[in-house]
Each structure stands twice: as C-alpha cells, then as structure tokens.
Amino acid sequence: MTTITTPPTMNITEAADALKIHPHSLEKIIRAGDIPAGRVGRAYVLMTRDVLAYAERVILDQTASRINASTTRVARKGRSHAGLRSASASGGFYAQ
C-alpha cells in the first residue's frame, strides 16, 4: 500500500493551486486574515492544514447557502394565493 505524505507547509503558489485560485487572490485572502500565513523572508508560508480548513469552510458555507436557498424557493412555491384576485377576474384593474 502506498502512503501519500502531505508536506506540513505550502508556499503561496502551492496553496493557490490547491484552492484553484490565482496567487494574487490568495494574497488578498491572507491580508484579510481568513487564512493564517507568515512571511519567511519575502515569501509567504502557509500551514497545509490551514489551507485545507479554509477550503472546507468555503465548501460548507456555500453548500449551506444553496440548501437554504432551495428550501426558501420550495416554501415560496407552495404559498397559497387565496384572497388574491387577478386583474381579469375582477374585471380589470380599473373596474367600475
């Protein structure tokens, strides 16, 4: 059995590749404080577990949003329109 070892740290290019984003986008995320990172010299160093935890948070947040949006749409579709009259049923909007 082959064991895949993941290095404990990533540079910004590796982390951006893992997240499928541009390195400049990752720098913005780092500056916003969403992923912890440190500079060693001029290069950022990120913990692999932090990058993967960020990806997991994004996935879970977006999934929850989709689920909430779909349940809201279902609830709206099922609304009753009792008591509402259309313009044609009442003889038009300006019926006398």
HELIX and SHEET records of a PDB file:
HELIX    1   1 ILE A   12  LEU A   19  1                                   8    
HELIX    2   2 PRO A   23  ARG A   31  1                                   9    
HELIX    3   3 THR A   48  LYS A   77  1                                  30    
SHEET    1   A 3 THR A   9  ASN A  11  0                                        
SHEET    2   A 3 ALA A  43  MET A  47 -1                                        
SHEET    3   A 3 GLY A  38  VAL A  40 -1                                        
END                                                                             
